Amino acid sequence: MTTKPVLRSALGVLAVATATHGTGRDDDIPLPRLPGFVESAFSPLAYEVSRRCLTERPDDAGSRSSEAGSGTGERTAVALASLTGDTTTADLASRRMVSGKVHNPLLFMQATPNSVLGHISREFGITGQMFSVSTLADPVTELLTLADLLLEEPELDRVLVLGVELGGGERLAAVHRELAADSGRPVPELPASAGYAAAVLLGRPGAGAPVTVRSAETAHGPGHDPLDSGALRHRGSLQSLFELAEAHRRLLREGGSHLLVTEPAEGSSADAFTLTACADASAQAATGRNEKRTHAHQ
């Protein structure tokens, strides 16, 4: 099956990061503390995967901390995708309101996804464009397409894309039942306090990118081996974003290429992307890790 190319040119994959909390996975992490953000896992997880990507490439984004070192945050853009956003905070604010409790302005602030993007921009000196998008389509397609468009701007060198989704709850279950009414897709079976996030730092091919991603002509063929990321496949699922991150890690270790097929939207075919390791991918990855350690000790 032939698909229309999504990306006009190849993108360089500079760094990836994933994090889950409260999902029951073996690699769940304790919820990071994030000043000014309470109760919900949404913003802490968004910050955590962003921090990992930006500090993995310490010269790619400016930072006030010695861990990341100095850099060029003004040449970095950020795009956050989430189907339902911070439902934990929205539910908490609603419950407080109907129970007659005093309005908490902090909850209103953090319920907006752009709030954590503002925190990330301040922490890492990022002054490029920032976007928050909600999409029923596979977020990988939406985020890669947006990064491809943004990198047409000569003022930008990198785009940090990330996706965040939270676990169950009455509001989330109702949304998924409505969206999946005609498709038979299950409601996510995750605890209400659970959350998962993934981020990818993208740039133009070359420039030290150990892996490239480009549109594939076919959604079927050698290399299509869906990876077990543990994320749920449903509307708004980050499964493909987790698969992209895991494929990147595998290619750094083993080289070669990987065909990533996204979840098709209703009435359309799946999009496909080919990830390919550069000839010296392992050496580049090692160099990046050494640079990170060097900056961390300066």
N, C-alpha and C positions, 0 to 999 in steps of 0.2 A: 504494500500500500504506500503510495507516494504522498508526501505531505508538503505543503507550502513552507519554504524556509522561514523560520521565525527570526533568526539573526542574520543581519546583512553581512557581518564579518565575524571572525573568531574573537573570542574573549580569552584573556589570560586569567586563570584561577590562581590567586596569590596565596590565599589561606582559607581554611574552613574551620568551623567550630560547631559543636552540638552540645546540648545540655537538656536533661530531663530531671524533673523533681516530682516525687510522690506518685510515680506511675507503677511502681513495683518492679522496675527494671534493675538489673544488677548494678548498672552504672549510674543510677540516680545520684544526684548531688544534694547536699544540704542547701536550703534556699539561701543565696547570698544576701548579706545585709546591704541595703541601698538607702542612704539617708534621704528622707523626704517621701519615701514610698513604703506603705504599710499594708498589711493584711493579704495582699495579692502576690502571686508568683509572676505575674505578667512582666512588669518592669524589671525586677531583678534578673529574670532569665534573659530578657532582651539585652540588658546591659552586660551580662556575663558572656554571652556568645560574641557580642560586639567587642568587648575587651580582649577576649582571646584572639580574635582575628587581628585586631589593630596592634596588639603587642607581639604577635607572631611575626609581623613585618614592621619592626620599630621605626624604620625610616619612611613608612608610608603615611603616617598620620602624626600630627603634633600631639604632645601630651604635657600636662603640668607635672606628671609623676616621673621619677627617675627610671621607672620600669620600662616605659615606652620610649624615652629619649626624645630628642627634638626631631621635627619632620615637617611635612607639608600638608597639614590638615585642611588648609584652604583649597587644596586641589582634590578633595575627597567629597563625594556625595553619599547620601544614605537613603535607602528605601526600605520601609517596614511593611510587610504584608500580614494581615490577620483577618480571618473571616468574621469573627465576632468581637475581637478586641478584648478589653479587660472586663469580662463579664463578672468576675468576682467583685471588683470595686463597684461596678454599676448596680449589682444586686444589693451590696451592703448599703450603698447610698439610698437606694429605694426603700429598703427595710427600715432604715432610720427615719426616713421622711414619713412613711405611713404610720409609724409608731409614735410620731410626734416629738422625736428627739431633735435637738439643735442641729442645724445644718453644719456639716464639717467641710470647709472649703478645700481641705487637703484631698478629700475623696473626689471632689469635682475635678481638681487639677490632675490627679493621676489617672482618672478614668479616660483621659484623652491620650491616645498613643503618642502624639507628638511631644508629650511631656518628657517621656524617657529619652526621646531623640534629642531634646534640648539638653538634658543632663549629659548625654554622651558627647554632644558637640562641645559643651563647656569643658568636660573632662579631657577631651583629646584635641581640643583646638580646631575642630572641624567647622568650616564656614561655607562649605559647598551646599548645594541644594539638598533639602530633606523632604521626603514624601512618606505618607502613610496611605496604604491602599487596602481595600477590602474586596475580595474577589471570590466568585463561585468556581472559577477555573483553577487549574493547577497553579499554585503560586510560583513554581519554578519557571514556567513559561512567562508569566507576568513580570517577574523580577528580572529575568535575563533580558527580556525585550526592553524593559525600562533602562537597564544598565547599558544596553547596546545603543539606545538613543542618547543617553546622557554622555557617553564617551565620544559622541560626535563633536562635543564642545571641546575646543583646544585648551580651555582653561581647566579642565578636569583630567586627572590621571587615573583615578580609582573610584569605584562605587562599592560601598558596603551594602549588601542586600541581606535581609534577615526576615524570618517568619517566626511568629509566636502564636501558640494556641493553648488554651487552658482546658482543664478537665471538665467533667460533667457538672450537672446542676440543672434545675428545672428550666431556667431560661435557655440554656444551651441545648437541652434535649428537645424543647419545643421548636427551636430554630431548625435543628437538623431533621426533625420529623416533617416539618413543612417543606424544606428544601429537597428532601429525599422521598417525598410522597409518591412520585411516579417512577423512581429508580430502584426502590427496594434496598437502598443502602442503609446499613445499621446505624443506630445512634451510638456515638462513642461510649465505650464502657470504661471510663476512667474516673477515679475519685474526684470529687469537686475541687479538692485542693491541689490536684496534679497540674503540671504544665510541661510543655516541651518547646524547645526553640532551636533554630539552626541559623547559621550566618555564613556567608561566602564573601570574601573580598576579591573583587574583580578589577582587572585592568586591561590594557591593550595587550595583545600577544607579544611575546618577547619581554623585554624589560625585567628579566628575572622571574617570569612566571613559569613554574615547573610543569604546569598542566594547562592545556587549552581546551575550550569547549566551543563547538560550532554546531549549527543545525545539521541534522542528518537527513538524507534523502528518503530513508525508509524507516518505518517503526518496527521492522522485524529483520532479523539477521544475526550473524555471529556476534557474540559479545553481549546480547541481551540477556542478562542474568540478574533479575531483580534481587536486590540485597535485603537481608533481614535487618531492618533498622529498628524494629520494635514499635514504630509509630503506626497509628491506626490509619487505614485507608477509608476516607469518607470525604464529604464535601468540606473543603477548607483544610484537608489533611496536609501535613507537611512531609508525608512519606517520600515524595520525590526529592525534596530538599535534603532530607536525611540521606537518601540514596546517593545524591550528588556528592555530599560530604564524604561518605564512606568510599565511593568510587575514587575520589581524589586521594584518599589515604592509601588505598590499595595500589593505585598507579604509582605513587611515590615509592612504594616498596618494590613493586614487581615490574613497572613499566607497562608498555602496551597501550591498549585503548579499551573503552567501555561504552556501550550503547545504553543511554538512559531514555526510557520511554515514559512520558508523563501520563497522568490520568486524563482520559478524554472528557471534554465537556459534553453535555447532552446535545445531540444533533451534529457533532463534529468529530473528526478523527483525532487521535493522539498526536502530540508533538514529540519529536525525537531529537536527541542531542548526542553528539559523539565527544567524549572526553579522551584526550590523547596526551600521554606523558612525553615531555621533551626528552631528547637523548640523554641529557645530563640532569634529569629531574632529581635523582637521589642526591647528587652533589649540590644542586641548588637548595634543596630542602635542608641539607646539613649546614650549608652556609647560613641560611636564614636562622637556624637554631643557634648557631655559634654567635651570630650578630645579636640575637636576643639576649644571650647570656652576657655578652660583653656590655651591652647597654645597661643590663640590670645591675651590674657591679660597678658602674661608673659613678 
